[in-house]
Amino acid sequence: MRAETTAVIIDGKEIARRVRERVAAEVKVLKGRGVTPGLTVVLVGDDPASAVYVASKGRACTEAGMKGDTIRMPATATQAELVAVVQRLNQDLSVHGILVQMPLPKQIDSDTVLRHIDPAKDVDGFHPINVGRLFIGDQDAFAPCTPAGVMVMLREYGIPTAGKHVVVIGRSMIVGKPMAALLVQPGVDATVTICHSRTTDLADHTRRADIVIAAVGRPEMVTGDMIRPGATVIDVGINRVDDPSSAKGYRLVGDIHFESARQVASHITPVPGGVGAMTIAMLMDNTLKAATRIADRRPA
């Protein structure tokens, strides 16, 4: 344990603010070329958490000078109805980014819907074509927003990755797998271990890591004694746990036990205020990229 100090807190809110400021400046330039980036979010049903998240995306679009629209569909919507909306948006020249908010009602297969989104407008980076392009190292591929945000955080804090051992806990297509793909690309050059629910002796892996990235959705599962002294800890998890002392009756925690881990790590992200702040910022960045590519293809 490094009793003499605690970890540097990686300020995701500040990094996200800088990303969004840069995006807004570039949007202004793009509008001068006659193109206003447009993002349309499709929300099916009335899940409260999804509604809050979608509203925050709308505010981010407004702040960036983009056109942000939300299409709301009832929870009873069919898969065919949702696919029809997606196909209409694919043809709409004013829409540069399409995002179908997850989770979807049980009668709709999310993979089928995602496959109908035009890959050039897939700013979430979940279409199989973008996934494949990401894994082969295509710089034009849209990377999923959360792992893309983690990469920006590592760069902003000057945390080296070349030759470093990174343990990614979680194998989802939203974070774990694309995170690993980004880390092994030339120029990043990390050595990556992916751990998951079937991994035996997780602590044996994490204690050997230079960087630990946790994205499993299990509250505070990684404790300080599982972290190698001086390692960087990136906490992607956002979990709600009961807290009678809170006015809301709950508090938000990550997948990392923050207080014990910060006594060991060199750098650590808080929850909230860490990785979560980066996700919408990177969504704005992906939408800007999509619109810029359209503008670049227009005749002068």
Residue frames as qw, qx, qy, qz and C-alpha x, y, z in Angstrom:
[[0.000, 0.887, 0.462, 0.000, 0.00, 0.00, 0.00],
 [0.393, 0.371, -0.029, 0.841, 1.20, 3.52, -0.76],
 [0.333, -0.699, -0.556, 0.302, 0.24, 5.10, 2.53],
 [0.316, -0.361, -0.028, 0.877, 2.04, 8.36, 1.80],
 [0.211, 0.239, -0.265, -0.910, -0.29, 9.47, -0.98],
 [0.599, 0.398, 0.643, -0.263, -3.45, 8.73, -2.88],
 [0.518, 0.300, 0.618, 0.510, -4.17, 8.41, -6.58],
 [0.068, 0.194, -0.205, -0.957, -4.54, 11.30, -8.97],
 [0.469, 0.501, 0.640, -0.347, -8.25, 11.67, -9.74],
 [0.210, 0.114, 0.635, 0.735, -8.90, 11.63, -13.49],
 [0.255, 0.454, 0.337, -0.784, -11.42, 14.41, -14.05],
 [0.327, 0.338, 0.802, 0.369, -13.76, 13.10, -16.73],
 [0.138, 0.864, 0.441, -0.198, -16.02, 16.14, -16.52],
 [0.106, -0.798, 0.242, 0.542, -13.17, 18.50, -17.37],
 [0.284, -0.173, 0.770, 0.545, -11.91, 16.37, -20.26],
 [0.269, 0.565, 0.767, 0.140, -15.47, 16.04, -21.60],
 [0.062, 0.890, 0.202, -0.405, -15.89, 19.82, -21.36],
 [0.146, -0.601, 0.494, 0.611, -12.80, 20.34, -23.51],
 [0.288, 0.138, 0.861, 0.395, -13.95, 17.76, -26.07],
 [0.197, 0.740, 0.641, -0.044, -17.36, 19.41, -26.31],
 [0.022, -0.843, 0.048, 0.536, -15.81, 22.86, -26.67],
 [0.200, -0.345, 0.693, 0.601, -13.65, 21.62, -29.53],
 [0.259, 0.397, 0.851, 0.226, -16.65, 19.95, -31.17],
 [0.132, 0.848, 0.415, -0.302, -18.69, 23.17, -30.89],
 [0.073, -0.713, 0.322, 0.619, -15.89, 25.17, -32.53],
 [0.184, -0.123, 0.831, 0.510, -15.64, 22.67, -35.39],
 [0.243, 0.601, 0.761, -0.027, -19.42, 22.59, -35.79],
 [0.092, 0.842, 0.117, -0.518, -19.37, 26.35, -36.25],
 [0.079, -0.487, 0.619, 0.610, -16.81, 25.98, -39.04],
 [0.214, 0.181, 0.920, 0.273, -18.84, 23.20, -40.66],
 [0.224, 0.742, 0.570, -0.272, -22.00, 25.30, -40.58],
 [0.047, 0.742, -0.222, -0.631, -20.06, 27.94, -42.47],
 [0.046, -0.218, 0.833, 0.507, -19.68, 25.34, -45.18],
 [0.574, -0.001, -0.304, -0.761, -23.45, 24.85, -45.26],
 [0.658, -0.127, -0.739, -0.072, -23.70, 21.67, -43.19],
 [0.443, -0.514, 0.389, -0.623, -25.31, 21.52, -39.74],
 [0.221, 0.123, -0.962, 0.107, -24.58, 18.20, -38.02],
 [0.670, -0.239, -0.044, -0.701, -27.79, 16.41, -37.11],
 [0.096, 0.113, -0.962, 0.228, -28.31, 13.63, -34.57],
 [0.682, -0.242, -0.195, -0.662, -31.62, 11.79, -34.20],
 [0.081, -0.173, 0.910, -0.367, -32.24, 9.58, -31.19],
 [0.627, -0.220, -0.524, -0.533, -35.06, 7.03, -31.29],
 [0.183, -0.201, 0.756, -0.596, -36.57, 6.23, -27.89],
 [0.578, -0.206, -0.665, -0.426, -38.96, 3.29, -27.65],
 [0.605, -0.464, -0.629, 0.154, -41.01, 3.02, -24.47],
 [0.235, -0.864, 0.006, -0.445, -40.88, 5.01, -21.27],
 [0.800, -0.206, -0.341, 0.448, -37.88, 3.70, -19.35],
 [0.239, -0.963, -0.083, 0.094, -37.04, 6.57, -16.92],
 [0.577, -0.525, 0.351, 0.517, -33.26, 6.15, -17.10],
 [0.512, 0.283, 0.556, 0.590, -33.34, 6.09, -20.90],
 [0.092, 0.895, 0.380, 0.216, -35.51, 9.20, -20.99],
 [0.376, -0.874, 0.098, 0.291, -33.04, 11.10, -18.79],
 [0.592, -0.258, 0.499, 0.579, -30.11, 9.97, -20.93],
 [0.404, 0.546, 0.555, 0.480, -31.86, 10.93, -24.16],
 [0.068, -0.973, -0.220, -0.015, -32.69, 14.38, -22.75],
 [0.475, -0.710, 0.273, 0.443, -29.03, 14.92, -21.89],
 [0.554, 0.100, 0.572, 0.597, -28.05, 14.04, -25.45],
 [0.211, 0.814, 0.455, 0.294, -30.51, 16.64, -26.73],
 [0.266, -0.946, 0.003, 0.187, -28.99, 19.31, -24.49],
 [0.590, -0.396, 0.441, 0.548, -25.50, 18.36, -25.64],
 [0.472, 0.457, 0.552, 0.514, -26.56, 18.80, -29.29],
 [0.013, 0.953, 0.274, 0.129, -27.96, 22.25, -28.55],
 [0.451, -0.807, 0.191, 0.329, -24.80, 23.32, -26.71],
 [0.578, -0.184, 0.552, 0.572, -22.65, 22.10, -29.62],
 [0.269, 0.509, -0.214, -0.789, -24.75, 23.96, -32.19],
 [0.005, 0.004, -0.933, -0.359, -26.02, 20.73, -33.72],
 [0.640, -0.125, -0.221, -0.726, -29.52, 19.77, -34.72],
 [0.006, -0.099, 0.955, -0.281, -30.77, 17.25, -32.16],
 [0.652, -0.129, -0.240, -0.707, -34.08, 15.45, -32.59],
 [0.233, -0.100, 0.919, -0.303, -35.79, 12.73, -30.60],
 [0.594, -0.077, -0.529, -0.601, -38.37, 10.34, -32.04],
 [0.358, -0.165, 0.755, -0.524, -40.49, 8.76, -29.32],
 [0.566, -0.028, -0.687, -0.455, -42.28, 5.51, -29.99],
 [0.740, -0.420, 0.164, -0.499, -44.63, 3.61, -27.66],
 [0.365, -0.413, 0.827, -0.111, -43.47, 0.53, -25.78],
 [0.758, 0.270, 0.556, -0.210, -45.90, -1.46, -27.94],
 [0.413, 0.718, -0.377, -0.415, -44.08, -0.54, -31.15],
 [0.972, 0.115, 0.203, 0.042, -43.24, -3.49, -33.38],
 [0.599, -0.337, 0.440, 0.578, -39.86, -4.34, -34.79],
 [0.446, 0.487, 0.546, 0.516, -41.12, -3.58, -38.29],
 [0.023, -0.962, -0.252, -0.103, -42.29, -0.12, -37.19],
 [0.461, -0.779, 0.226, 0.360, -38.93, 0.67, -35.64],
 [0.602, -0.040, 0.543, 0.584, -37.00, -0.58, -38.66],
 [0.318, 0.743, 0.467, 0.358, -39.20, 1.60, -40.89],
 [0.197, -0.975, -0.024, 0.101, -38.25, 4.66, -38.81],
 [0.576, -0.511, 0.425, 0.475, -34.57, 3.78, -39.05],
 [0.555, 0.282, 0.580, 0.526, -34.78, 3.33, -42.80],
 [0.146, 0.921, 0.310, 0.182, -36.48, 6.71, -43.16],
 [0.353, -0.886, 0.180, 0.241, -33.68, 8.33, -41.16],
 [0.680, -0.140, 0.502, 0.516, -31.11, 6.59, -43.35],
 [0.422, 0.552, 0.504, 0.514, -32.57, 8.47, -46.32],
 [0.112, -0.969, -0.219, 0.031, -32.84, 11.84, -44.56],
 [0.621, 0.483, -0.129, 0.603, -29.92, 14.01, -45.71],
 [0.170, -0.780, 0.188, -0.572, -30.27, 16.31, -42.69],
 [0.829, -0.504, 0.199, -0.139, -29.59, 13.41, -40.31],
 [0.409, 0.656, -0.625, 0.106, -25.91, 12.50, -39.96],
 [0.072, 0.237, -0.897, 0.367, -26.14, 10.36, -36.84],
 [0.733, -0.293, -0.344, -0.509, -28.75, 7.79, -35.79],
 [0.053, 0.248, -0.845, 0.471, -28.93, 6.35, -32.31],
 [0.687, -0.367, -0.481, -0.404, -31.54, 3.83, -31.17],
 [0.274, -0.565, 0.541, -0.560, -31.63, 4.04, -27.39],
 [0.626, -0.059, -0.777, 0.023, -31.19, 0.75, -25.56],
 [0.262, 0.044, 0.959, 0.098, -32.71, -1.27, -23.99],
 [0.416, -0.023, -0.458, -0.785, -35.54, -2.01, -26.37],
 [0.759, -0.109, 0.298, -0.568, -38.84, -3.71, -25.46],
 [0.547, -0.228, 0.805, 0.025, -38.69, -7.51, -25.46],
 [0.738, 0.498, 0.443, -0.104, -40.64, -7.87, -28.72],
 [0.457, 0.867, -0.196, -0.033, -37.84, -6.11, -30.64],
 [0.900, -0.090, 0.074, 0.421, -34.51, -7.74, -31.50],
 [0.155, -0.903, 0.139, 0.376, -31.86, -5.07, -31.00],
 [0.478, -0.292, 0.627, 0.542, -29.29, -6.74, -33.26],
 [0.412, 0.530, 0.662, 0.334, -31.73, -6.72, -36.18],
 [0.049, 0.967, 0.232, -0.093, -32.48, -3.05, -35.66],
 [0.351, -0.744, 0.336, 0.459, -28.80, -2.10, -35.40],
 [0.526, -0.009, 0.677, 0.515, -28.05, -3.90, -38.66],
 [0.329, 0.741, 0.539, 0.230, -30.55, -1.66, -40.45],
 [0.135, -0.921, 0.012, 0.366, -28.76, 1.57, -39.47],
 [0.628, 0.732, -0.143, 0.220, -26.62, 3.01, -42.26],
 [0.806, -0.232, -0.157, 0.522, -23.02, 2.36, -41.06],
 [0.349, 0.392, 0.021, 0.851, -22.13, 5.91, -42.14],
 [0.341, -0.614, -0.036, -0.711, -24.69, 7.19, -39.61],
 [0.826, -0.371, -0.422, 0.051, -23.98, 4.63, -36.88],
 [0.074, 0.746, -0.358, 0.557, -22.48, 7.09, -34.39],
 [0.766, -0.520, 0.272, -0.261, -22.83, 4.56, -31.57],
 [0.157, 0.600, -0.781, -0.080, -20.38, 2.29, -33.39],
 [0.618, -0.110, 0.713, -0.311, -22.45, -0.87, -32.98],
 [0.813, 0.466, -0.083, -0.338, -23.13, -1.86, -36.60],
 [0.919, -0.121, 0.301, 0.224, -21.20, -5.02, -37.57],
 [0.646, 0.632, 0.030, 0.426, -19.42, -3.13, -40.35],
 [0.059, -0.873, 0.277, -0.398, -18.11, -0.52, -37.93],
 [0.793, -0.508, 0.332, -0.057, -17.20, -3.24, -35.43],
 [0.910, 0.179, 0.203, 0.313, -15.20, -5.07, -38.08],
 [0.424, 0.773, -0.076, 0.467, -13.50, -1.89, -39.28],
 [0.396, -0.830, 0.293, -0.261, -12.56, -1.03, -35.72],
 [0.879, -0.331, 0.331, 0.085, -10.95, -4.43, -35.16],
 [0.812, 0.333, 0.174, 0.446, -8.84, -4.22, -38.33],
 [0.461, -0.417, -0.018, 0.783, -7.64, -0.75, -37.33],
 [0.235, 0.594, 0.456, 0.619, -9.58, 1.36, -39.82],
 [0.202, -0.165, -0.311, 0.914, -9.23, 4.94, -38.53],
 [0.291, -0.152, -0.291, -0.899, -12.51, 5.94, -40.21],
 [0.448, -0.380, -0.805, -0.084, -14.58, 3.47, -38.18],
 [0.411, -0.643, 0.077, -0.642, -16.88, 4.85, -35.51],
 [0.353, 0.073, -0.835, 0.415, -15.65, 3.55, -32.17],
 [0.454, -0.667, -0.585, -0.076, -18.28, 3.01, -29.45],
 [0.040, -0.858, 0.050, -0.510, -18.42, 6.18, -27.38],
 [0.697, -0.703, 0.122, -0.071, -17.46, 4.84, -23.95],
 [0.859, -0.161, 0.185, 0.450, -14.23, 3.03, -24.90],
 [0.459, 0.628, 0.113, 0.618, -13.35, 5.93, -27.21],
 [0.283, -0.888, 0.034, -0.361, -13.75, 8.23, -24.22],
 [0.829, -0.504, 0.143, 0.194, -11.45, 6.04, -22.11],
 [0.756, 0.240, 0.147, 0.591, -8.74, 6.35, -24.77],
 [0.128, 0.803, 0.036, 0.580, -9.03, 10.14, -24.67],
 [0.591, -0.789, 0.071, -0.151, -8.75, 10.11, -20.86],
 [0.880, -0.227, 0.145, 0.391, -5.57, 8.02, -20.97],
 [0.561, 0.471, 0.128, 0.669, -4.02, 10.37, -23.53],
 [0.117, -0.872, -0.064, -0.471, -5.04, 13.53, -21.67],
 [0.637, -0.740, 0.199, -0.077, -3.37, 12.34, -18.48],
 [0.281, 0.727, -0.627, 0.006, -0.28, 11.09, -20.26],
 [0.763, -0.283, 0.552, -0.180, -0.74, 7.51, -19.12],
 [0.171, 0.483, -0.765, -0.389, 1.51, 5.29, -21.25],
 [0.892, 0.111, 0.225, -0.377, 0.04, 2.26, -22.97],
 [0.661, 0.554, -0.501, -0.071, 2.85, 0.98, -25.21],
 [0.480, 0.273, -0.790, 0.267, 4.08, -2.31, -23.85],
 [0.319, -0.239, 0.566, -0.721, 1.81, -2.04, -20.82],
 [0.158, -0.215, -0.963, -0.042, -0.41, -4.84, -19.54],
 [0.420, -0.110, 0.061, -0.899, -4.07, -3.83, -19.51],
 [0.021, 0.234, 0.964, -0.121, -6.73, -5.98, -17.88],
 [0.415, -0.129, -0.223, -0.873, -10.23, -5.29, -19.19],
 [0.169, 0.156, 0.903, -0.362, -12.95, -6.74, -16.96],
 [0.532, 0.543, 0.369, -0.535, -16.02, -7.33, -19.12],
 [0.325, -0.060, 0.766, 0.551, -16.55, -8.65, -22.64],
 [0.410, 0.696, 0.495, -0.321, -19.59, -6.74, -23.90],
 [0.510, 0.452, 0.419, 0.600, -19.77, -5.31, -27.40],
 [0.063, -0.962, -0.205, -0.171, -20.51, -1.93, -25.83],
 [0.250, -0.903, 0.345, -0.050, -17.30, -1.61, -23.81],
 [0.741, -0.444, 0.485, 0.138, -15.13, -4.68, -23.21],
 [0.788, 0.236, 0.445, 0.354, -14.42, -6.00, -26.69],
 [0.411, 0.836, 0.095, 0.351, -14.09, -2.63, -28.48],
 [0.365, -0.891, 0.270, -0.004, -11.94, -1.41, -25.57],
 [0.766, -0.283, 0.493, 0.300, -9.54, -4.27, -26.16],
 [0.673, 0.540, 0.356, 0.360, -9.56, -3.61, -29.91],
 [0.118, 0.969, -0.045, 0.210, -8.59, 0.04, -29.40],
 [0.529, -0.765, 0.361, 0.064, -5.82, -0.81, -26.96],
 [0.783, -0.133, 0.507, 0.336, -4.01, -3.28, -29.25],
 [0.581, 0.792, 0.157, 0.108, -3.91, -1.00, -32.30],
 [0.673, 0.173, -0.026, 0.719, -0.51, 0.16, -33.61],
 [0.054, 0.573, -0.051, 0.816, 0.43, 3.37, -31.86],
 [0.650, -0.588, 0.097, -0.472, -1.34, 2.27, -28.67],
 [0.558, 0.416, -0.699, 0.163, 0.47, -1.05, -28.41],
 [0.522, -0.435, 0.533, -0.503, -0.90, -2.41, -25.14],
 [0.298, 0.047, -0.952, -0.044, -0.95, -6.08, -24.19],
 [0.553, -0.225, 0.063, -0.800, -4.54, -6.87, -23.26],
 [0.097, -0.105, -0.978, 0.152, -6.14, -9.52, -21.08],
 [0.511, -0.291, -0.224, -0.777, -9.95, -9.73, -21.16],
 [0.020, -0.042, -0.910, 0.413, -11.51, -11.09, -17.99],
 [0.518, -0.239, -0.354, -0.741, -15.18, -11.96, -17.50],
 [0.733, -0.378, 0.194, -0.531, -17.63, -13.92, -15.38],
 [0.994, 0.014, -0.108, -0.006, -15.92, -17.23, -16.14],
 [0.394, 0.653, -0.506, 0.403, -12.42, -16.02, -15.33],
 [0.818, -0.439, -0.328, 0.176, -10.85, -17.90, -12.45],
 [0.598, -0.469, -0.122, 0.638, -8.90, -15.93, -9.84],
 [0.274, 0.891, 0.218, 0.289, -9.63, -12.47, -11.19],
 [0.360, -0.913, 0.158, 0.112, -7.36, -10.87, -8.61],
 [0.743, -0.226, 0.419, 0.469, -4.37, -12.79, -9.96],
 [0.498, 0.547, 0.399, 0.541, -4.87, -11.01, -13.30],
 [0.031, -0.954, -0.163, -0.252, -5.61, -7.54, -11.94],
 [0.586, -0.751, 0.161, 0.260, -2.63, -7.54, -9.57],
 [0.656, -0.103, 0.435, 0.608, -0.30, -7.94, -12.58],
 [0.371, 0.744, 0.438, 0.342, -1.91, -5.14, -14.60],
 [0.310, -0.024, -0.030, 0.950, -0.48, -1.70, -15.30],
 [0.355, -0.032, -0.077, -0.931, -3.99, -0.53, -16.17],
 [0.111, 0.306, 0.932, -0.160, -7.28, -2.02, -14.97],
 [0.338, -0.030, -0.243, -0.909, -10.48, -1.14, -16.83],
 [0.155, 0.212, 0.914, -0.310, -13.63, -2.43, -15.13],
 [0.440, 0.102, -0.241, -0.859, -16.90, -2.63, -17.07],
 [0.216, -0.096, -0.970, -0.055, -19.04, -5.41, -15.64],
 [0.476, -0.446, -0.239, -0.719, -21.87, -3.70, -13.73],
 [0.733, -0.394, -0.533, 0.151, -21.11, -5.26, -10.34],
 [0.218, -0.928, 0.053, -0.298, -20.91, -2.69, -7.54],
 [0.246, -0.805, 0.503, -0.197, -17.43, -2.25, -6.05],
 [1.000, -0.008, -0.012, -0.017, -16.31, -5.76, -7.00],
 [0.719, 0.368, -0.257, 0.531, -12.67, -4.74, -7.50],
 [0.523, -0.845, -0.077, 0.079, -11.04, -3.75, -4.21],
 [0.026, 0.917, -0.398, 0.006, -7.73, -2.11, -3.41],
 [0.581, -0.450, 0.675, 0.071, -6.02, -5.38, -2.56],
 [0.787, 0.366, 0.480, 0.129, -6.67, -6.49, -6.15],
 [0.396, 0.913, -0.035, 0.092, -4.73, -3.55, -7.61],
 [0.781, 0.054, -0.108, 0.612, -0.98, -3.46, -8.19],
 [0.289, -0.768, -0.118, 0.559, 0.60, -0.43, -6.49],
 [0.131, -0.476, 0.364, 0.790, 1.01, 2.38, -9.02],
 [0.253, 0.325, 0.816, 0.405, -1.51, 0.99, -11.53],
 [0.265, 0.029, -0.125, -0.956, -4.07, 3.14, -13.34],
 [0.175, 0.340, 0.900, -0.211, -7.68, 2.26, -12.58],
 [0.272, -0.010, -0.340, -0.900, -10.49, 3.14, -15.02],
 [0.232, 0.273, 0.844, -0.399, -13.99, 2.52, -13.68],
 [0.191, -0.122, -0.576, -0.785, -16.66, 2.27, -16.38],
 [0.253, -0.435, -0.864, 0.031, -19.35, 0.89, -14.07],
 [0.261, -0.252, 0.138, -0.922, -22.29, 2.97, -12.86],
 [0.412, -0.302, -0.860, -0.003, -24.35, 1.11, -10.26],
 [0.404, -0.547, 0.032, -0.732, -27.16, 2.26, -8.01],
 [0.471, -0.113, -0.813, 0.323, -26.93, 0.94, -4.44],
 [0.440, -0.770, -0.429, -0.174, -29.27, 1.54, -1.52],
 [0.380, 0.124, -0.387, 0.831, -28.20, 4.32, 0.85],
 [0.280, -0.748, -0.601, 0.031, -30.74, 5.31, 3.54],
 [0.372, -0.569, -0.137, 0.721, -28.54, 8.28, 4.47],
 [0.156, 0.021, 0.439, 0.885, -29.02, 9.81, 1.02],
 [0.399, 0.311, 0.223, -0.833, -32.01, 12.04, 0.26],
 [0.594, 0.280, -0.497, -0.567, -32.63, 9.91, -2.83],
 [0.887, -0.199, 0.313, -0.275, -32.33, 6.67, -0.88],
 [0.929, 0.175, 0.166, 0.279, -29.46, 5.51, -3.07],
 [0.127, -0.822, 0.373, 0.412, -26.00, 6.46, -4.29],
 [0.807, 0.564, -0.170, -0.047, -24.00, 5.74, -7.41],
 [0.535, -0.598, 0.563, 0.198, -20.88, 3.61, -7.25],
 [0.486, 0.577, -0.566, -0.332, -18.62, 2.02, -9.82],
 [0.951, 0.043, -0.306, -0.030, -17.28, -1.46, -10.29],
 [0.539, 0.294, -0.504, 0.607, -14.20, -0.40, -8.32],
 [0.526, -0.732, -0.369, 0.227, -14.18, 0.11, -4.56],
 [0.304, 0.850, -0.044, 0.428, -12.98, 3.69, -4.86],
 [0.391, -0.862, 0.253, -0.199, -11.70, 4.41, -1.37],
 [0.820, -0.365, 0.397, 0.192, -9.50, 1.32, -1.12],
 [0.772, 0.420, 0.265, 0.397, -8.31, 1.48, -4.73],
 [0.203, 0.929, -0.046, 0.307, -7.29, 5.13, -4.56],
 [0.544, -0.763, 0.348, 0.027, -4.82, 4.29, -1.77],
 [0.773, -0.147, 0.531, 0.315, -2.95, 1.98, -4.14],
 [0.624, 0.605, 0.382, 0.314, -3.40, 3.31, -7.68],
 [0.372, -0.144, 0.117, 0.909, -1.45, 6.11, -9.35],
 [0.280, 0.025, -0.220, -0.934, -4.54, 7.35, -11.24],
 [0.110, 0.348, 0.920, -0.145, -8.22, 6.55, -10.81],
 [0.205, -0.325, -0.401, -0.831, -11.56, 7.66, -12.27],
 [0.250, 0.076, 0.640, -0.723, -14.39, 8.57, -9.89],
 [0.204, -0.388, -0.783, -0.441, -18.04, 7.56, -10.18],
 [0.558, 0.751, 0.323, 0.140, -19.80, 9.77, -10.98],
 [0.043, -0.948, 0.194, 0.250, -17.61, 12.33, -12.75],
 [0.452, -0.427, 0.680, 0.390, -15.30, 9.97, -14.58],
 [0.220, 0.023, 0.822, 0.525, -15.90, 7.85, -17.67],
 [0.220, 0.643, 0.728, -0.094, -19.64, 8.54, -17.77],
 [0.071, 0.815, 0.058, -0.572, -19.05, 12.20, -18.53],
 [0.137, -0.427, 0.636, 0.628, -17.07, 11.22, -21.63],
 [0.409, 0.286, 0.854, 0.148, -19.72, 9.11, -23.33],
 [0.330, 0.836, 0.413, -0.144, -21.97, 11.91, -24.57],
 [0.060, -0.812, 0.323, 0.482, -18.94, 14.05, -25.46],
 [0.271, -0.245, 0.820, 0.441, -17.69, 11.28, -27.75],
 [0.401, 0.559, 0.725, 0.014, -21.17, 10.86, -29.22],
 [0.198, 0.916, 0.069, -0.344, -21.03, 14.53, -30.24],
 [0.176, -0.618, 0.615, 0.456, -17.56, 13.93, -31.69],
 [0.400, 0.110, 0.869, 0.270, -18.76, 10.94, -33.74],
 [0.360, 0.769, 0.513, -0.123, -21.73, 12.94, -35.05],
 [0.046, 0.870, -0.232, -0.432, -19.39, 15.76, -36.07],
 [0.295, -0.344, 0.786, 0.420, -17.18, 13.23, -37.90],
 [0.436, 0.419, 0.789, 0.105, -20.18, 11.81, -39.76],
 [0.272, 0.897, 0.268, -0.221, -21.31, 15.27, -40.88],
 [0.131, -0.757, 0.443, 0.462, -17.77, 16.30, -41.84],
 [0.413, -0.070, 0.827, 0.376, -17.44, 13.30, -44.13],
 [0.391, 0.695, 0.603, 0.025, -20.65, 14.28, -45.89],
 [0.081, 0.943, -0.024, -0.321, -19.40, 17.87, -46.27],
 [0.302, -0.560, 0.622, 0.456, -16.06, 16.67, -47.63],
 [0.439, 0.191, 0.818, 0.317, -17.83, 14.66, -50.34],
 [0.328, 0.827, 0.381, -0.253, -19.90, 17.61, -51.52],
 [0.600, 0.487, 0.221, 0.595, -18.76, 19.31, -54.72],
 [0.356, -0.333, -0.158, 0.859, -16.86, 22.53, -54.08]]
